[in-house]
């Protein structure tokens, strides 16, 4: 069994779809507040680990980070 198959099976068993949907929504509206760069980056990377489909391939992750960091921080 590959690692991808194993993680998918765990996710299907222990992560309800409504919780994953909440994380996806949080990821889309995630923004930096004031000058809290460290907290923003920490949560962004946590959400990337929890929602890998939203940041795969790598250019999606970069695009999301830049758009969140630059445009939503204003």
ROSE-4610 file (N, C-alpha, C; in Angstrom, 1 decimal, always signed):
// ROSE-4610
residu = [X/X/X/X/X/X/X/X/X/X/X/X/X/X/X/X/X/X/X/X/X/X/X/X/X/X/X/X/X/X/X/X/X/X/X/X/X/X/X/X/X/X/X/X/X/X/X/X/X/X/X/X/X/X/X/X/X/X/X/X/X/X/X/X/X/X/X/X/X/X/X/X/X/X/X/X/X/X/X/X/X/X/X/X/X/X/X/X/X/X/X/X/X/X/X/X/X/X/X/X/X/X/X/X/X/X/X/X/X/X/X/X/X/X/X/X/X/X/X/X/X/X/X/X/X/X/X/X/X/X/X/X/X/X/X/X/X/X/X/X/X/X/X/X/X/X/X/X/X/X/X/X/X/X/X/X/X/X/X/X/X/X/X/X/X/X/X/X/X/X/X/X/X/X/X/X/X/X/X/X/X/X/X/X/X/X/X/X/X/X/X/X/X/X/X/X/X/X/X/X/X/X/X/X/X/X/X/X/X/X/X/X/X/X/X/X/X/X/X/X/X/X]
num = [1/1/1/2/2/2/3/3/3/4/4/4/5/5/5/6/6/6/7/7/7/8/8/8/9/9/9/10/10/10/11/11/11/12/12/12/13/13/13/14/14/14/15/15/15/16/16/16/17/17/17/18/18/18/19/19/19/20/20/20/21/21/21/22/22/22/23/23/23/24/24/24/25/25/25/26/26/26/27/27/27/28/28/28/29/29/29/30/30/30/31/31/31/32/32/32/33/33/33/34/34/34/35/35/35/36/36/36/37/37/37/38/38/38/39/39/39/40/40/40/41/41/41/42/42/42/43/43/43/44/44/44/45/45/45/46/46/46/47/47/47/48/48/48/49/49/49/50/50/50/51/51/51/52/52/52/53/53/53/54/54/54/55/55/55/56/56/56/57/57/57/58/58/58/59/59/59/60/60/60/61/61/61/62/62/62/63/63/63/64/64/64/65/65/65/66/66/66/67/67/67/68/68/68/69/69/69/70/70/70/71/71/71/72/72/72/73/73/73/74/74/74]
x = [+0.9/+0.0/+0.9/+0.6/+1.4/+1.0/+1.8/+1.5/+0.3/+0.1/-1.1/-2.4/-2.3/-3.5/-3.8/-2.8/-2.9/-3.6/-3.0/-3.6/-5.0/-5.3/-6.6/-7.6/-7.2/-8.1/-8.3/-7.3/-7.4/-8.3/-8.2/-9.0/-10.5/-10.7/-12.1/-12.7/-11.9/-12.4/-12.6/-11.7/-11.7/-11.9/-12.1/-12.3/-13.6/-14.7/-16.0/-15.9/-16.7/-16.7/-17.0/-17.9/-18.3/-17.1/-16.3/-15.1/-14.1/-13.9/-13.0/-13.5/-14.8/-15.3/-15.1/-15.2/-15.0/-13.5/-12.6/-11.2/-10.9/-11.5/-11.4/-11.9/-13.0/-13.6/-12.7/-12.1/-11.2/-10.0/-9.5/-8.3/-8.6/-9.8/-10.1/-10.2/-10.7/-10.9/-9.7/-8.7/-7.6/-6.9/-6.7/-6.0/-5.1/-4.2/-3.3/-4.0/-3.9/-4.5/-3.4/-3.3/-2.3/-0.9/+0.0/+1.4/+1.7/+0.7/+0.9/+1.4/+2.5/+3.1/+3.4/+3.9/+4.3/+3.0/+2.0/+0.8/+0.1/+0.1/-0.4/+0.3/+1.6/+2.4/+2.2/+2.2/+2.0/+0.6/-0.4/-1.8/-1.9/-1.2/-1.3/-0.6/+0.5/+1.1/+0.4/-0.3/-1.2/-2.3/-2.9/-4.0/-3.6/-2.3/-1.8/-1.6/-1.3/-1.1/-2.5/-3.5/-4.8/-5.6/-5.3/-6.1/-5.1/-4.4/-3.4/-3.9/-5.2/-5.7/-5.8/-5.8/-6.0/-4.6/-3.5/-2.2/-1.3/-2.0/-1.2/-1.7/-0.8/+0.7/+1.2/+2.5/+3.1/+2.7/+2.5/+2.2/+0.9/-0.1/-1.3/-1.0/-0.1/+0.2/+0.9/+1.8/+2.4/+1.4/+0.6/-0.4/-1.4/-1.8/-2.7/-2.0/-0.7/+0.0/+0.2/+0.6/+0.8/-0.4/-1.5/-2.8/-3.3/-3.2/-3.6/-2.7/-1.4/-0.5/-0.5/-0.4/-0.3/-1.7/-2.6/-3.9/-4.9/-4.9/-5.8/-5.3/-4.0/-3.4/-3.7/-4.1/-4.4/-5.7]
y = [-1.2/+0.0/+1.2/+2.2/+3.4/+4.4/+5.3/+6.3/+7.1/+7.5/+8.2/+7.4/+6.1/+5.3/+5.2/+5.1/+5.0/+6.3/+7.5/+8.7/+9.0/+8.6/+8.7/+7.9/+6.6/+5.8/+6.4/+6.9/+7.5/+8.7/+9.5/+10.7/+10.3/+9.3/+8.9/+8.3/+7.7/+7.1/+8.1/+9.0/+9.9/+11.4/+11.8/+13.2/+13.4/+13.8/+14.0/+15.1/+14.9/+15.8/+17.2/+17.4/+18.7/+19.5/+18.7/+19.3/+19.7/+18.9/+19.2/+20.4/+20.5/+21.7/+22.9/+22.9/+24.0/+24.5/+23.5/+23.9/+24.5/+24.0/+24.5/+26.0/+26.2/+27.6/+28.5/+28.0/+28.8/+29.2/+28.2/+28.4/+29.5/+29.5/+30.6/+31.9/+32.1/+33.4/+33.8/+32.9/+33.2/+34.5/+35.4/+36.6/+37.1/+37.9/+38.5/+39.7/+39.8/+40.9/+41.7/+43.0/+43.9/+43.4/+43.4/+42.9/+41.6/+40.7/+39.4/+38.4/+38.6/+37.8/+36.4/+36.2/+34.9/+34.0/+34.6/+33.8/+33.5/+34.4/+34.2/+33.0/+33.0/+32.0/+30.6/+30.6/+29.4/+28.7/+29.5/+29.0/+28.6/+29.4/+29.0/+27.7/+27.4/+26.1/+25.0/+25.2/+24.2/+23.9/+24.9/+24.6/+23.9/+24.2/+23.5/+22.0/+21.7/+20.2/+19.6/+20.3/+19.8/+19.7/+20.6/+20.7/+20.6/+19.4/+19.3/+19.5/+19.2/+19.3/+20.7/+21.7/+23.1/+23.7/+23.0/+23.6/+22.7/+21.8/+20.9/+21.2/+21.4/+21.5/+22.7/+22.8/+23.8/+25.3/+25.5/+26.9/+27.3/+26.4/+26.8/+27.4/+26.7/+27.1/+28.5/+28.7/+30.0/+31.1/+30.8/+31.8/+32.2/+31.2/+31.4/+32.2/+31.9/+32.6/+34.1/+34.3/+35.7/+36.5/+35.9/+36.6/+36.9/+36.0/+36.2/+37.2/+37.1/+37.9/+39.3/+39.5/+40.9/+41.6/+40.9/+41.6/+41.7/+40.6/+40.6/+41.3/+41.6/+42.2/+43.7/+44.3/+45.7/+46.1]
z = [+0.0/+0.0/+0.0/-0.9/-0.9/+0.2/+0.5/+1.5/+1.1/-0.1/-0.6/-0.3/-0.6/-0.4/+1.1/+1.9/+3.4/+3.9/+3.5/+4.0/+3.5/+2.3/+1.8/+2.6/+2.9/+3.7/+5.1/+5.7/+7.0/+7.0/+5.9/+5.8/+5.6/+4.8/+4.6/+5.8/+6.7/+7.9/+9.0/+9.2/+10.4/+10.1/+8.9/+8.6/+7.9/+8.6/+8.0/+6.9/+5.8/+4.7/+5.1/+6.1/+6.5/+7.2/+7.9/+8.5/+7.5/+6.5/+5.4/+4.6/+4.4/+3.7/+4.5/+5.8/+6.7/+6.5/+6.5/+6.3/+5.0/+3.9/+2.6/+2.6/+3.2/+3.3/+4.1/+5.2/+5.9/+5.1/+4.3/+3.5/+2.5/+1.9/+0.9/+1.5/+2.7/+3.3/+4.2/+4.4/+5.3/+4.8/+5.7/+5.4/+6.6/+6.3/+7.3/+7.9/+9.2/+9.9/+10.5/+10.1/+10.6/+10.2/+11.2/+10.8/+11.5/+11.6/+12.2/+11.1/+10.6/+9.5/+10.0/+11.2/+11.7/+11.9/+12.5/+12.7/+11.3/+10.4/+9.1/+8.4/+8.4/+7.7/+8.4/+9.7/+10.5/+10.1/+10.1/+9.8/+8.4/+7.5/+6.1/+5.8/+6.5/+6.3/+6.9/+8.0/+8.6/+7.7/+7.1/+6.2/+4.9/+4.5/+3.3/+3.6/+4.8/+5.2/+5.3/+5.8/+6.0/+4.7/+3.8/+2.5/+1.3/+1.2/+0.1/-1.3/-1.5/-2.9/-3.3/-2.4/-2.7/-3.1/-2.8/-3.0/-3.9/-4.6/-5.5/-6.9/-7.8/-7.8/-7.0/-6.9/-6.1/-6.5/-7.8/-8.3/-7.6/-7.3/-6.7/-5.3/-4.6/-3.2/-3.3/-4.2/-4.3/-4.7/-5.6/-6.0/-4.9/-4.1/-3.0/-1.9/-1.6/-0.6/-1.0/-2.2/-2.7/-2.7/-3.2/-3.2/-1.8/-0.9/+0.5/+1.2/+1.0/+1.8/+1.3/+0.0/-0.6/-0.7/-1.3/-1.6/-0.4/+0.4/+1.6/+2.8/+2.9/+4.0/+4.0/+2.9/+2.9/+3.5]
